[in-house]
Amino acid sequence: MAQGSAIVCVGHVLLDCFASLSDVQFDCLTLDVAASGGAVHVSPPIMAKLLAELLSLSASSPAPARPIRRRAGGGAVNTAIAAHQLGMDAQVWGSVGDDADGALVADSIKTAGATFRAKLVEAPTGVFLRLASSDGKNKIIVSPGAAHAISGICIEPDEIPERGGLYIDGLLIDSPDWLQGLAQAAHKRRSVVAMDISTIGNAKANAVGLIEFSRRCCDYVFANEEEFSALFPGDIGPEALGSARWVVKLGSQGARCIMTKPNSGIVAGSTGTATPLPLPSRERAIIERPTPPLSVQNPVGAGDFFSAGFLRAALSGEPVDACLDGGNAVAAQFLQAQNPAG
């Protein structure tokens, strides 16, 4: 592989389950969490009970209308798979249970072409479940399980690619010292460090830690518009962003990059006899790139493909506007493949 063509994606690895149900099937689910609004976190036993109900419904449904699909998921997995499809050498680092679901996750990643470095633990594999019915009863239910155990895994510096990329799932921000060590090791290898904020819940609950880590350790930070607004609810000065370039994914509107750069003026030094050298002041710069209109029914996963397309361009030395265009183009290609016409 050429320099810049390798990426390691580290994060929460989950069994991604999607169930498309009829209204009657949806109403047959007896667990209270199925009727709750928004994303719900549950314990592994409750998730196991819900999946058992869904598998029972699946067995009684005529093919090809069986309602449940299972595969590896999580931002790190999706980004690595997308990177592999773009011709990059892609690895996923994550933790799964030493169980059947963990084996299914590992097989799914291998089949998709990425390399999976798995930490096996004695806990159920994490599950991310999306439920959808025809009348709009869409719910997300999460049981992280073994996914948290990736934090603190021992990674040797030479396992990070030279002049490549390190992608970090922002949900790992609860282990900031470990993440900082990974970022420092990547920078010593002259690799780019990127982080995805991951969820609006993470942005709201861990805003201080995410911003501080981004300012100190990241070259690029990915967020959607809602996540970015939760992190920076007011006016944004250059000092708030640090040296990180914030890439805000705008869905059907394209994407923008918000960053700081030296301006043409300088900050005056002291007027005393020991006047320090003047330092360049910094100003905020915004680059925005639209994407052609594209109407699709299922946009899930487009953000991760955008990240992969952006990082492929960034690792090739492209300027920011070309990186944004690359991310938009790859996301559009993914959506068209996932939502074929006719």
For each residue, the residues with C-beta under 8 A, 3 or more apart:
1: 5 6 88 89
2: 5
3: 162 163 164
4: 163 164 165 315 316 317
5: 1 2 87 88 89 164 315
6: 1 88 89 90 91 161 164 165
7: 79 80 83 88 89 90 91 161 164 165 166 167 311 315
8: 90 91 93 159 160 161 164 165 166 167
9: 75 76 77 79 80 83 90 91 92 93 167 169
10: 76 92 93 94 150 166 167 168 169 172 182
11: 74 75 76 77 92 93 94 150 167 168 169 171 172 198
12: 74 75 76 94 126 144 147 148 150 169 171 172
13: 72 73 74 76 77 92 94 95 96 105 116 118 126 147 150
14: 72 73 74 77 105 125 126 127 128 142 144 147
15: 70 71 72 73 101 104 105 125 126 127 128
16: 70 71 72 73 74 77 128 130
17: 51 54 68 69 70 127 128 129 130
18: 68 69 129 130 132
19: 54 57 67 68 69 129 130 131 132
20: 67 132 133
21: 25 26 57 67 131 132 133
22: 25 26 67 133 134
23: 26 27 133 134 135 137
24: 27 28
25: 21 22 28 29 57 61 67 133
26: 21 22 23 29 34 131 133 137
27: 23 24
28: 24 25 53 57
29: 25 26 34 50 53 54 131
30: 34 53
31: 34 46 49 50 53
32: 35 36
33: 36 40 42 46 50 139 141
34: 26 29 30 31 50 131 139 141
35: 32
36: 32 33 40 139
37: 139
38: 140
39: 140 141 142 199 201
40: 33 36 139 140 141 142
41: 141 142 143 144
42: 33 46 47 50 141 142 143
43: 46 47 143
44: 47 48 123 124 127 143 145
45: 48 49
46: 31 33 42 43 49 50 143
47: 42 43 44 50 51 124 127 129 141 143 145
48: 44 45 51 52 124
49: 31 45 46 52 53
50: 29 31 33 34 42 46 47 53 54 129 141
51: 17 47 48 54 55 68 127 129
52: 48 49 55 56
53: 28 29 30 31 49 50 56 57
54: 17 19 29 50 51 57 58 67 68
55: 51 52 58 59 68
56: 52 53 59 60
57: 19 21 25 28 53 54 60 61 67 68
58: 54 55 61 66 67 68
59: 55 56 66
60: 56 57
61: 25 57 58 65 66 67
62: 65 66
63: 66
64:
65: 61 62
66: 58 59 61 62 63
67: 19 20 21 22 25 54 57 58 61
68: 17 18 19 51 54 55 57 58
69: 17 18 19
70: 15 16 17 104
71: 15 16 108
72: 13 14 15 16 77 104 105 106 108 109 112
73: 13 14 15 16 77 78 128
74: 11 12 13 14 16 77 78 94 126 128 147 169
75: 9 11 12 78 79 169 196 198 304 307
76: 9 10 11 12 13 79 80 92 93 94 167 169
77: 9 11 13 14 16 72 73 74 80 81 92 94 109 114
78: 73 74 75 81 82 301 304 305
79: 7 9 75 76 82 83 167 196 304 307 308 311
80: 7 9 76 77 83 84 90 91 92 109 114 167
81: 77 78 84 85 90 109 112 113 114
82: 78 79 85 86 304 305 307 308 309 330 334
83: 7 9 79 80 86 88 90 114 308 311 312
84: 80 81 87 88 89 90 112 113 114
85: 81 82 113 308
86: 82 83 308 309 312 330
87: 5 84
88: 1 5 6 7 83 84 308 312
89: 1 5 6 7 84 115 161 164
90: 6 7 8 9 80 81 83 84 113 114 115
91: 6 7 8 9 80 114 115 116 117
92: 9 10 11 13 76 77 80 109 114 115 116 117
93: 8 9 10 11 76 117 119 150 153 155
94: 10 11 12 13 74 76 77 116 117 118 119 147 150
95: 13 118 119 120 121 146 147 148 149 150 153
96: 13 99 101 102 105 106 118 119 120 121 125 126 146 147
97: 101 102 120 121 122 123 124 125 145 146
98: 102 120 121 122
99: 96 102 103 124 125
100: 103 104
101: 15 96 97 104 105 124 125 127
102: 96 97 98 99 105 106 118 120 125 146
103: 99 100 106 107
104: 15 70 72 100 101 107 108
105: 13 14 15 72 96 101 102 108 109 116 125
106: 72 96 102 103 109 110 116 118
107: 103 104 110 111
108: 71 72 104 105 111 112
109: 72 77 80 81 92 105 106 112 114 115 116
110: 106 107 113 114 116
111: 107 108
112: 72 81 84 108 109
113: 81 84 85 90 110
114: 77 80 81 83 84 90 91 92 109 110
115: 89 90 91 92 109
116: 13 91 92 94 105 106 109 110
117: 91 92 93 94
118: 13 94 95 96 102 106
119: 93 94 95 96 149 150 153
120: 95 96 97 98 102
121: 95 96 97 98 146 149
122: 97 98
123: 44 97 145 146 149
124: 44 47 48 97 99 101 127 143 145 146
125: 14 15 96 97 99 101 102 105 145 146 147
126: 12 13 14 15 74 96 142 143 144 145 146 147 148
127: 14 15 17 44 47 51 101 124 142 143 145
128: 14 15 16 17 73 74 140 142
129: 17 18 19 47 50 51 140 141 142 143
130: 16 17 18 19 138 139 140 300
131: 19 21 26 29 34 137 138 139 140 141
132: 18 19 20 21 137 138
133: 20 21 22 23 25 26 136 137 138
134: 22 23
135: 23
136: 133
137: 23 26 131 132 133
138: 130 131 132 133
139: 33 34 36 37 40 130 131
140: 38 39 40 128 129 130 131
141: 33 34 39 40 41 42 47 50 129 131
142: 14 39 40 41 42 126 127 128 129
143: 41 42 43 44 46 47 124 126 127 129
144: 12 14 41 126 147 148
145: 44 47 97 123 124 125 126 127 148
146: 95 96 97 102 121 123 124 125 126 149
147: 12 13 14 74 94 95 96 125 126 144 150
148: 12 95 126 144 145 151
149: 95 119 121 123 146
150: 10 11 12 13 93 94 95 119 147 153 172
151: 148 172 174 175 178
152: 175 178
153: 93 95 119 150
154:
155: 93 159 160 182 185
156: 159
157: 160 185 188 189
158: 189
159: 8 155 156
160: 8 155 157 164 166 182 185 186 189 191
161: 6 7 8 89 164 165 189 191
162: 3 189 190 191
163: 3 4 189 190 191 315
164: 3 4 5 6 7 8 89 160 161 189 191 192 315
165: 4 6 7 8 161 191 192 193 194 311 314 315
166: 7 8 10 160 182 183 186 191 192 193 194
167: 7 8 9 10 11 76 79 80 194 195 196 307 311
168: 10 11 172 179 182 183 193 194 195 196 218
169: 9 10 11 12 74 75 76 172 195 196 198
170: 173 195 196 197 198 199 202 206 210
171: 11 12 174 198 199 202
172: 10 11 12 150 151 168 169 175 178 179
173: 170 176 179 202 206 209 210 213
174: 151 171 206 209
175: 151 152 172 178 179
176: 173 179 180 209 212 213
177: 180 181
178: 151 152 172 175 181 182
179: 168 172 173 175 176 182 183 213 217
180: 176 177 183 184 213 216 217
181: 177 178 184 185
182: 10 155 160 166 168 178 179 185 186 193
183: 166 168 179 180 186 187 193 213 217 218
184: 180 181 187 188 217
185: 155 157 160 181 182 188 189
186: 160 166 182 183 189 191 192 193
187: 183 184 190 191 193
188: 157 184 185
189: 157 158 160 161 162 163 164 185 186
190: 162 163 187
191: 160 161 162 163 164 165 166 186 187
192: 164 165 166 186 219 220 311 314 315
193: 165 166 168 182 183 186 187 217 218 219 220
194: 165 166 167 168 218 219 220 221 222 307 311
195: 167 168 169 170 210 213 214 218 220 221 222
196: 75 79 167 168 169 170 221 222 223 307
197: 170 202 203 210 221 222 223 224 227 228 231
198: 11 75 169 170 171 202
199: 39 170 171 202 203 227
200: 203 204 224 226 227 230
201: 39 204 205
202: 170 171 173 197 198 199 205 206 210 227
203: 197 199 200 206 207 210 223 226 227 228 230 231
204: 200 201 207 230
205: 201 202
206: 170 173 174 202 203 209 210
207: 203 204 210 211 230 231
208: 211 212
209: 173 174 176 206 212 213
210: 170 173 195 197 202 203 206 207 213 214 231
211: 207 208 214 215 231 240
212: 176 208 209 215 216
213: 173 176 179 180 183 195 209 210 216 217 218
214: 195 210 211 217 218 221 242 244 246
215: 211 212 218 240 241 242 243 244
216: 180 212 213 242
217: 179 180 183 184 193 213 214
218: 168 183 193 194 195 213 214 215 221 244
219: 192 193 194 243 244 245 314
220: 192 193 194 195 244 245 246 247 310 311 314
221: 194 195 196 197 214 218 244 245 246 247
222: 194 195 196 197 247 249 303 306 307 310
223: 196 197 203 227 228 231 246 247 248 249
224: 197 200 227 228 248 249 250 251 303
225: 228 229 248 249 250 251
226: 200 203 229 230
227: 197 199 200 202 203 223 224 230 231
228: 197 203 223 224 225 231 232 246 248
229: 225 226 232 233
230: 200 203 204 207 226 227 233
231: 197 203 207 210 211 223 227 228
232: 228 229 236 240
233: 229 230
234:
235:
236: 232 240 241 258 284
237: 240 241 284
238: 241 260 282 283 284
239: 242 282
240: 211 215 232 236 237
241: 215 236 237 238 244 246 258 259 260 284
242: 214 215 216 239 260
243: 215 219 260
244: 214 215 218 219 220 221 241 259
245: 219 220 221 257 258 259 320
246: 214 220 221 223 228 241 257 258 259
247: 220 221 222 223 255 256 257 307 310 323 324 327
248: 223 224 225 228 255 256 257 258
249: 222 223 224 225 255 303 306 327
250: 224 225 253 254 255 256
251: 224 225 299 302
252: 291 293 294
253: 250 290 291
254: 250 288 289 290 291 324 328
255: 247 248 249 250 288 289 291 306 310 324 327 328
256: 247 248 250 286 287 288 289 324
257: 245 246 247 248 286 287 288 320 323 324
258: 236 241 245 246 248 284 285 286
259: 241 244 245 246 284 285 287 320
260: 238 241 242 243 282 283 284 285
261: 282 283 285
262: 280 281 282 283
263: 280 281 282 283
264:
265: 280 281
266: 278 279 280 281
267: 278 279 280 281
268: 278
269: 275 276 277 278 279
270: 274 275 276
271: 275
272: 275
273:
274: 270
275: 269 270 271 272
276: 269 270 279
277: 269
278: 266 267 268 269
279: 266 267 269 276
280: 262 263 265 266 267
281: 262 263 265 266 267
282: 238 239 260 261 262 263
283: 238 260 261 262 263
284: 236 237 238 241 258 259 260
285: 258 259 260 261
286: 256 257 258
287: 256 257 259 320 321 324
288: 254 255 256 257 324
289: 254 255 256 321 324 325 328
290: 253 254 328
291: 252 253 254 255 294 328 331 332
292: 332
293: 252
294: 252 291 332 335 336
295:
296: 299 335 336 338 339
297: 339
298: 338 339
299: 251 296 302 335
300: 130
301: 78 304 305 334 338
302: 251 299 305 306 331 334 335
303: 222 224 249 306 307 331
304: 75 78 79 82 301 307 308
305: 78 82 301 302 308 309 330 331 333 334
306: 222 249 255 302 303 309 310 327 328 330 331
307: 75 79 82 167 194 196 222 247 303 304 310 311 327
308: 79 82 83 85 86 88 304 305 311 312 327 330
309: 82 86 305 306 312 313 326 327 328 329 330 331
310: 220 222 247 255 306 307 313 314 323 324 326 327
311: 7 79 83 165 167 192 194 220 307 308 314 315 323
312: 83 86 88 308 309 315 316 326 330
313: 309 310 316 318 322 323 325 326 327
314: 165 192 219 220 310 311 317 318 323
315: 4 5 7 163 164 165 192 311 312
316: 4 312 313
317: 4 314
318: 313 314 322 323 326
319: 322 323
320: 245 257 259 287 323 324
321: 287 289 324 325
322: 313 318 319 325 326
323: 247 257 310 311 313 314 318 319 320 326 327
324: 247 254 255 256 257 287 288 289 310 320 321 327 328
325: 289 313 321 322 328 329
326: 309 310 312 313 318 322 323 329 330
327: 247 249 255 306 307 308 309 310 313 323 324 330 331
328: 254 255 289 290 291 306 309 324 325 331 332
329: 309 325 326 332 333
330: 82 86 305 306 308 309 312 326 327 333 334
331: 291 302 303 305 306 309 327 328 334 335
332: 291 292 294 328 329 335 336
333: 305 329 330 336 337
334: 82 301 302 305 330 331 337 338
335: 294 296 299 302 331 332 338 339
336: 294 296 332 333 339 340
337: 333 334 340
338: 296 298 301 334 335
339: 296 297 298 335 336
340: 336 337
341:
342:
